[in-house]
Each structure stands twice: as C-alpha cells, then as structure tokens.
Amino acid sequence: MEFQNLLVEVDDNIAVITVNRPEKLNALNNETIEELDKVFSQLNENEDVYVIILTGSGEKAFVAGADISELNNLDEQKAKMFSEKGQKVFTKIEKMEKPVIAAVNGYALGGGCEIALACNIRLASDNAVFGQPEVNLGIIPGFGGTQRLTRLINSGRAVEYILTGDIINAEEALRIGLVNKVYPQAELINKAKEMAKKICSKGQFAVRMAMKAINIVDEVSAAEGQNYETSVFALCCGTDDFKEGTSAFLEKRKPQFKNK
C-alpha cells in the first residue's frame, strides 16, 4: 500500500500506520484524511491483519492538529463538509472490529487529540502532550472531540480543556484516564507492538466479537447491550477456538487458536 502522507507496514498480523508529514508536524490535511479513510478500509478487509497501530513520524509529533493553511480557507459550507469528512473517518477508526492502538509520540493537539480519542487504546511517550486548543483559533473541535473527550474523562475536565484550550502532559493524561500507559519515547513503538502481539495471540473470533459488543455501548440501552453480549458470547462458545481454549486451560498448556 503506497500513500503520499502515510507509511504502512504489515508484519506478524500487525499493521503500523505512520502519519508522515514531519515538515508539518504530521498535521492533518484533506489528502491525509482521505488516505486514512482508504487505509483503514483496506486493513479492515485484510484477513492477515489482527491489530492496527497508529503513530506519527519523527520525535516531535503524533499529529499536531489540522493543517491551519487549509483551515484558514474554510467558509461555513466548506467547514461543514470538512468536519463531516473527519468525523466519518474517525468514526470508522473507532468502530473497527480490529483493535486500534494509538502510539502517541509527541504533540497530539486538535485533530491529533481527536484521532487519538477515536483509537481504542492510547499509549503515550513521556514527551507527549494533549489538548483541544481550537478555541484559540475561534472554532471548536470538529472531528468528534467534544463528544469523545467528554465521554472518556470527567465532563468538567473536558469542558475546562475545550474552553480554555489548555494542553496537558503525558503524566496528567495518564492520571485522568486519557491514556492507558506512558513509556519513554524510545520504547513506545516496541511497547505498542508488545501489546498488539499479546492481542494477536488470543482467539481472533473472540477479539472481534468483543469489539462488536464494545462498539455498541453508546448506541443501545444497557439491557440491549447485555442481550447482544449474550448472543455473541453464545456464538463464541460454538467455535473451535472455545473448545481449544478451555481444553488448553484444563490441560495446563498454551492454546493453539485457529481463529474459527
């Protein structure tokens, strides 16, 4: 897969997507958003990919935000289209049946914070910073930030960060639950791959069913969600992987899943 602004590598069932605009601190322009749309669609259909890691090139930025040179040219109609496009792509990332790990290796501001929020798991380097500083430009987050940040952390904190435009460091992001773990920058991508490999070692039918159940949490009532969980739990119990997993546990050996 060749793209203008992305690097994509697939190895051992793990895909690593690197936003590669280091001269712009990996800022998101229209072209990059369209490429992200395409690559996530392609990886979703690739049966050899179990886990996806998203990161940024260089040592300064994950994604520093949207490209301000493009934002500056938006009018109301164009802004609506731009927001809708970003929301569509970020929702695709959020709803993937394959887990997506954000390896946040520097600035994650504006659209960069929003794309990290759309990922299922967020790992950060010790030099990472997060924020939704759009109010400093006279706008608000437009790629889902008002919604995802408010659901993820204390709503009062989300209001504070969105209305003040303040940025926070990796340790504060960890403390408030914005990220799962923080690592030295030199270790970040390897730690992300370690987590991805652990997920890859599990029965992938069960992983996909877990993701499907998790992905409907905000869309259905608690009772409907539990009913859906029951249905996919039952499906898992009808698989060869279930028989292998339970047998391996009883026989005190590692399971050899075949993902069926």
N, C-alpha and C positions, 0 to 999 in steps of 0.2 A: 504494500500500500504506500503510494507516494503522494505527499501533500506539500503545499507551498509553505505552510506555517506550523506543521506538526511533524514530529518524528514518531514512528510507530514500530515497536519491536514485539514479536511474539516468540516466547520460549518457555518450554515446560508448562504449557497451559496457562501462562500468564502473559497478558498484553500490557506493555508500558507505553502510554501516550505522553509525549513531551510537547508542551506548547513551546514553539521555537521561534520567538521574536525577541531575542535578547536585547537588540538595539532599542526596542520599545518596552523593555521590562515585561515582555510577553503579554502586553495589553491586547484585549480582545477587539478586533475589528470585524466587519461584516464577513470578510473572507474566512477568518479563523472560526467564527461561529458556524458558518456553513460547512467547513471542514470537520468540525467536531460533530455536527449532525451526521455527516456521512460516515465517519469512522466508528461512531457508536452503533450505527445501524449495521455496518459490516461486521463488527465484532460480536454483536448480538446474534448474528446468524452463523458465526464461525463456531462449529461444534468443538473445535480443539481449544477454544479459549474458555477458561473457567472463572478467572478473576481478572479485573482490569485495574491498573494503577495509573493515576493521572498526576503529572508533575509539570514543573516548568524548567526551562533550560537556564544554565548559569547558576550563580550562587547568590543572586540578589532577590530574585522574584519568582514566585509561583505564577501568579497572574496579577499584575499591578492594578488592573481595572479595565474599563473600556477605553478604547483609543479616543482621546479627547479631541484630536483633529477631526474625527468623524462626528463625534457628539456635537461639536460646535456648529455643524451644518444642518442640524435637525430642526424642522419646524414641528408643529403639533401632529400633523398627519404622519410624517416620517418617523417621529418619535414613537407613535403608537405601533407602527409596523416593526420598528427596531425592538421594542420591548416584547412584542408578541413573538418575534423570532427567537429572542434569547430565552424567553420563558418556555417555549416549545422544546428547545434543545435541552435546557436544564431539567425539565420535567422528564424527558426521555432518559437522561442520566439517572435521575432519582428513581425511576420506575423500572430500571433494568432488572432482569431476573438473575443476572450475574453481578455479584457484589463489586462495587467500585470504591477503591481506596484512593483518597487524595493524599499525596505526599507533598505537603506544603513546605516549600524550601526557601521561603523569603516573603516578600510582600504579597499579601492576599487582601487587596483593598477593592471596594466597589464590586464590580463584576467578578473579580478574583475571589472575594469572600463569598459571593453568591454561588459560584460554581463549586467551591469547596463545600458549601452548605448542601448542595444538591448531591454530593457523593455520600455513600453510605457510612464510610468510616473516614475519619480525618486524623492523620498523623502529621506532626509538625516538627520542623527543625528548631533548634534553640534560638535561631535568629529570625524566626517567622513573626510577622505582625499581621493583625487582622483589623478590619474596620469597614464601615459603610459611610464614607465621608461625602456622599453625594450632595448633602445639603450645602457644602462649601461651594458647589457649582450651581446652586439654585434649583436642584432637582432632588428626587428621591431614588432609592433603589428601584430598578425597573425589571430585574430578571428574577424576581421572587424573594428578594432579601427581606422585605417587610414581613412576609409570611413565614419563611423557613426559620429566620433568626428568632422570631417571637415564639414559635413552637418549640425550638430547641433549647433555649435558655429562659431564665426568668423574664417575664414580659416587661417588667420595669426596667431591667438592664437593657433589653432590646430597644425600648423607647429611648433610653438615655443615649445609647451608642448611635442610633439612627438620627436623633435630633441634634446631638452635639457634634457628630462627625468624628468623635474621638477614636483613636486607634489603641489597640491593646497588644501586649507582647504574648509570646507563646505560653509562658507560665500562667499568666492571667487567663488566657484562653482555656488552658487545662483546668484551672480552678473552677471556672464557671460552666464547664462541660461543653465548650465549643469544640474542643479537640479531644481525642481519645488518649493520645500519648505524645510526649515530647522527647526528641533524641538529638544528640549532637548532629550538626548538619552532615558531617562526613559519613554518618551511619544511617541517615534517614532512608535512602532508597533501598539499602540492604534490609533494613528492618521492615520496610513495606513489603519487600519480596518474601521475607520470612513469614509474615502474617499471611500473605497470599498463598504460599506453599502449604501452610497449615490448612487453609480452607480447601485447597486443591486436593488434599489427602482425604477429605471426607467424601461421603457418597454424594455425588453431584445432583442426583434427583432430589434428595432431601434438601440440599442447599437451595435449589431453585424453588421448591415448594415453600421453604421458609421465607425466601424473598417475596414470593407472591403473597403470602399471608401478611408479612410486614407491610408491604406496599399498599394494602387497602385500609390500614388503620385510620387514616384521615378521611376515608370515603364512606365508611359504613358505621352503624351503631356498634356498641360493644357486643351486643348479643349476636348481631350478624357476623361480626368478626370472629367470634368464638365458633359459630356454626361453620364458617368457612375453614377455620383451623381444624375442626373435627373432620371435615371432608378430605382435606389434603393429608392430614395425619393418617387417615384410613388408606389413602392411596399409597403412601409410603410403606405401610405395612403389607401391601401386596407386591412389593418389589423383591427382586433377588438380593439387592443390597441390604434390605432389612434382615433377611434370613442370614446373610453373611455377617452382618454387624453383630447380631445377637449371638450367633454361633461362636464368632471370634471372642466375644466377651466371656462366654461360658467356658471356652477352651483356653482362655488366657493367652491369646495371640493377637497380633495386629490384623485387622480386617483387610481383605483384598477386594475393594469395591470395583464393580464393573459399570457402575452408573446406569443400572437398569433394574 
